[in-house]
Amino acid sequence: PVWQASSDTGRVSLLGSVLLAFPEVYPLRDAIMQRFAQADALVVELDITGQGALEIQRLMLRDGVLAGGETLEQHLSAEVWQDLLRYLDQQALPVEQLIRLKPGLLATTLSTLRLVEYGMQPEHGIDRYFLASANDKLPVIELESAAEQVGLLLDFPDPDLLLAQTLQQLDDMETLIEPLYQAWLAGDAEALNQLLLVEDRDNYPQFEVIYQRMFDQRNRAMTRRLIELLATGDDYFVVVGAGHLVGEEGIIALLQRAGFAVSRF
């Protein structure tokens, strides 16, 4: 899914990305690569290569483990704790190590492991591909900082809710991931919105606070930064998670409501 947003002075091309992908996704279509070749700068949520990756790793190692020998048992309801133990045992994962991680880091770790098991790989992720392609030829602009993204994961206010949602999605992974990936490949924004956001928000209203924190609030902040870039007169190629672009509170809708001309290509 790719859009163009323009003002009297500037243009941004917005590509909805996935952090893990199958190698068969490459090469990307010509129109995408042509826009990238025309750009004055690459814009990403966060530079996940080089120093950016090292900073994320440093913050995770420093802040991602529960203090004082605690385990997640002290932070979860009995029901979610038992569900977590069941899942770790079922997947033959190292229980003693993982239950000492903070909930946000554990949720991310379990989700990534499951996607890799399914065959998707971080090295084929869209963000990583364009960061490697920029490779000092283009300046890279970050919409968020490592501290912001790590803080978002580690300082989650309701660990019980976060892990309950994660375990629910992991249980449904087999039926969710293929239609989601196919919708992304097809650039089907409406299907992506339904699968990523609408269905879970409708079916699990208790998870609404997670979606507001992970999507809505961040979408508004990233849109404000993109509006600043549109005022500079330059041409930007923007790569952000596909879930941030779709829906009524997605970046595309927010740019349209702010008065910018937006079109698909």
C-alpha positions as CSV (number, residue, x, y, z in Angstrom):
1,P,0.0,0.0,0.0
2,V,1.5,3.3,-1.2
3,W,0.2,6.8,-1.1
4,Q,1.4,10.3,-2.1
5,A,0.6,13.4,-0.1
6,S,1.5,16.8,-1.4
7,S,1.4,20.5,-0.5
8,D,2.2,23.6,-2.5
9,T,5.8,23.1,-1.4
10,G,6.6,19.4,-0.8
11,R,5.7,15.8,-1.4
12,V,5.8,12.6,0.7
13,S,5.4,9.1,-0.7
14,L,4.1,6.8,2.1
15,L,4.8,3.1,1.9
16,G,3.1,0.8,4.4
17,S,5.7,-1.6,5.6
18,V,6.1,-4.9,7.5
19,L,9.0,-5.5,9.8
20,L,9.3,-9.2,8.8
21,A,8.6,-10.5,5.3
22,F,9.1,-13.4,2.9
23,P,12.0,-13.1,0.5
24,E,9.7,-13.5,-2.5
25,V,8.4,-9.9,-1.9
26,Y,11.4,-8.6,-3.8
27,P,11.9,-6.9,-6.2
28,L,9.3,-4.3,-5.2
29,R,7.3,-2.8,-8.1
30,D,8.9,-0.1,-10.3
31,A,6.6,2.7,-9.2
32,I,7.8,2.4,-5.6
33,M,11.5,2.2,-6.5
34,Q,11.1,5.2,-8.8
35,R,9.7,7.3,-6.0
36,F,12.5,6.2,-3.7
37,A,15.1,7.2,-6.4
38,Q,13.5,10.7,-6.6
39,A,13.5,11.3,-2.8
40,D,15.6,13.9,-1.0
41,A,15.5,11.8,2.2
42,L,14.2,8.5,3.6
43,V,11.8,8.8,6.6
44,V,11.3,5.9,8.9
45,E,9.7,5.3,12.3
46,L,13.1,4.5,13.7
47,D,16.5,3.6,12.2
48,I,16.8,-0.1,13.1
49,T,20.2,-0.5,11.7
50,G,23.7,0.6,12.8
51,Q,23.7,2.9,15.9
52,G,19.9,2.8,16.1
53,A,19.9,-0.9,16.6
54,L,22.7,-0.7,19.2
55,E,20.7,1.9,21.1
56,I,17.6,-0.2,21.1
57,Q,19.5,-3.2,22.3
58,R,21.2,-1.2,25.0
59,L,17.9,0.1,26.3
60,M,16.2,-3.3,26.2
61,L,19.1,-4.9,28.1
62,R,19.2,-2.1,30.7
63,D,15.4,-1.7,31.2
64,G,13.7,-4.8,29.8
65,V,14.2,-7.2,32.8
66,L,12.2,-7.2,36.0
67,A,14.2,-6.0,39.0
68,G,15.2,-7.9,42.1
69,G,14.6,-11.5,40.8
70,E,10.9,-10.8,40.2
71,T,8.9,-12.8,37.6
72,L,5.8,-12.0,35.8
73,E,3.8,-14.0,38.2
74,Q,3.8,-11.0,40.5
75,H,2.4,-8.7,37.8
76,L,-0.3,-10.9,36.1
77,S,-3.6,-12.3,37.1
78,A,-3.7,-16.0,37.9
79,E,-5.6,-16.7,34.6
80,V,-3.1,-14.9,32.3
81,W,-0.1,-16.3,34.2
82,Q,-1.4,-19.9,33.6
83,D,-2.1,-19.1,29.9
84,L,1.4,-17.8,29.6
85,L,3.0,-20.9,31.1
86,R,0.8,-23.1,28.9
87,Y,2.0,-21.2,25.8
88,L,5.7,-21.3,26.7
89,D,5.5,-25.0,27.5
90,Q,3.6,-25.7,24.2
91,Q,6.3,-23.9,22.2
92,A,9.1,-25.5,24.2
93,L,10.5,-22.0,25.1
94,P,12.9,-21.3,28.0
95,V,10.4,-20.5,30.8
96,E,12.8,-19.4,33.5
97,Q,14.5,-16.8,31.2
98,L,11.3,-15.4,29.5
99,I,9.2,-14.9,32.6
100,R,11.7,-12.4,33.9
101,L,11.2,-10.1,30.9
102,K,8.9,-7.1,31.3
103,P,5.6,-7.7,29.6
104,G,6.1,-5.5,26.5
105,L,9.5,-7.1,25.7
106,L,8.1,-10.5,26.2
107,A,5.1,-9.8,24.0
108,T,7.4,-8.5,21.2
109,T,9.8,-11.5,21.6
110,L,7.0,-14.1,21.5
111,S,5.4,-12.4,18.4
112,T,8.7,-12.2,16.5
113,L,9.5,-15.9,17.3
114,R,6.2,-17.0,16.0
115,L,6.5,-15.1,12.8
116,V,10.0,-16.4,12.2
117,E,8.6,-19.9,12.8
118,Y,6.0,-19.2,10.2
119,G,8.8,-18.4,7.7
120,M,9.0,-14.6,7.8
121,Q,12.4,-13.0,8.4
122,P,13.5,-9.7,9.9
123,E,16.3,-9.4,7.3
124,H,13.6,-9.2,4.6
125,G,11.6,-6.5,6.4
126,I,10.7,-3.4,4.3
127,D,12.2,-0.9,6.7
128,R,15.5,-2.7,6.7
129,Y,15.6,-3.0,2.9
130,F,15.2,0.8,2.4
131,L,17.6,1.7,5.2
132,A,20.2,-0.6,3.5
133,S,19.4,1.0,0.1
134,A,19.8,4.5,1.5
135,N,23.3,3.5,2.8
136,D,24.7,7.0,3.2
137,K,23.4,8.1,-0.2
138,L,20.2,9.6,1.4
139,P,19.8,11.3,4.8
140,V,17.6,9.3,7.1
141,I,15.0,11.1,9.3
142,E,13.4,9.3,12.2
143,L,9.8,10.0,13.3
144,E,10.4,8.5,16.7
145,S,13.4,7.9,19.0
146,A,14.7,4.6,20.4
147,A,13.9,5.8,23.8
148,E,10.3,6.6,22.8
149,Q,9.7,3.2,21.2
150,V,11.4,1.2,24.0
151,G,9.5,3.3,26.6
152,L,6.2,2.5,24.8
153,L,6.9,-1.2,25.1
154,L,8.4,-1.3,28.6
155,D,6.2,1.2,30.4
156,F,2.9,-0.3,29.4
157,P,0.3,0.5,32.1
158,D,-1.6,-2.8,32.1
159,P,0.7,-5.8,31.7
160,D,-2.2,-8.2,32.2
161,L,-4.1,-6.7,29.3
162,L,-1.1,-6.6,27.0
163,L,-0.2,-10.3,27.5
164,A,-3.8,-11.4,27.4
165,Q,-4.1,-9.8,23.9
166,T,-0.7,-11.1,22.8
167,L,-1.5,-14.7,23.8
168,Q,-4.9,-14.4,22.0
169,Q,-3.3,-13.2,18.8
170,L,-0.6,-15.9,19.0
171,D,-3.3,-18.6,19.4
172,D,-5.0,-17.1,16.3
173,M,-1.7,-16.6,14.3
174,E,-2.3,-19.4,11.8
175,T,-5.6,-18.0,10.6
176,L,-4.6,-14.3,10.9
177,I,-1.2,-14.0,9.3
178,E,-1.8,-15.3,5.8
179,P,-4.8,-13.1,4.9
180,L,-3.1,-10.2,6.6
181,Y,0.1,-10.7,4.5
182,Q,-1.9,-11.2,1.3
183,A,-3.9,-8.0,2.0
184,W,-0.6,-6.1,2.4
185,L,0.9,-7.6,-0.8
186,A,-2.3,-6.5,-2.7
187,G,-2.2,-3.0,-1.1
188,D,-5.7,-3.6,0.1
189,A,-6.0,-0.8,2.7
190,E,-9.6,-1.7,3.7
191,A,-8.7,-5.3,4.3
192,L,-5.7,-4.3,6.3
193,N,-7.8,-1.9,8.4
194,Q,-10.3,-4.7,9.1
195,L,-7.8,-7.3,9.9
196,L,-5.3,-5.2,11.9
197,L,-7.7,-2.8,13.7
198,V,-11.4,-3.0,13.3
199,E,-12.1,-6.7,14.0
200,D,-10.1,-6.8,17.2
201,R,-11.4,-3.5,18.4
202,D,-15.0,-4.7,17.8
203,N,-14.4,-8.2,19.2
204,Y,-12.2,-7.3,22.2
205,P,-13.2,-3.9,23.5
206,Q,-11.1,-4.5,26.6
207,F,-8.0,-4.1,24.3
208,E,-9.1,-0.6,23.1
209,V,-6.5,1.1,25.4
210,I,-3.7,-0.9,23.6
211,Y,-4.8,0.2,20.2
212,Q,-5.0,3.8,21.3
213,R,-1.5,3.7,22.7
214,M,0.1,1.7,19.9
215,F,-1.6,3.3,17.0
216,D,-3.9,6.3,17.5
217,Q,-1.6,8.4,19.7
218,R,1.5,7.6,17.7
219,N,-0.3,8.3,14.4
220,R,-1.1,11.8,15.5
221,A,2.5,12.5,16.6
222,M,3.9,11.1,13.3
223,T,1.4,13.1,11.2
224,R,2.5,16.3,12.9
225,R,6.1,15.6,12.0
226,L,5.1,14.8,8.4
227,I,3.2,18.0,8.1
228,E,6.4,19.8,9.1
229,L,8.3,18.0,6.4
230,L,5.7,18.9,3.8
231,A,6.4,22.5,4.5
232,T,10.1,22.3,3.6
233,G,9.7,22.0,-0.1
234,D,11.6,18.7,-0.4
235,D,10.5,15.2,-1.6
236,Y,10.4,12.5,1.1
237,F,10.1,8.7,0.9
238,V,8.3,7.6,4.1
239,V,8.3,3.9,5.3
240,V,6.1,3.2,8.3
241,G,4.2,0.2,9.6
242,A,1.1,-0.5,7.4
243,G,-1.2,-0.4,10.4
244,H,-0.3,3.3,11.0
245,L,-1.5,4.4,7.5
246,V,-5.0,2.8,7.4
247,G,-8.3,3.5,9.1
248,E,-10.1,6.6,10.3
249,E,-7.3,7.5,12.7
250,G,-4.5,6.5,10.4
251,I,-1.9,8.8,9.0
252,I,-3.5,9.0,5.6
253,A,-6.9,10.1,7.0
254,L,-5.2,12.5,9.3
255,L,-3.3,14.1,6.4
256,Q,-6.5,14.4,4.4
257,R,-8.4,16.0,7.3
258,A,-5.5,18.5,7.6
259,G,-6.2,19.6,4.0
260,F,-3.5,17.8,2.1
261,A,-4.1,16.2,-1.3
262,V,-3.6,12.4,-1.0
263,S,-3.7,9.8,-3.7
264,R,-2.8,6.1,-4.2
265,F,-0.2,5.0,-6.7
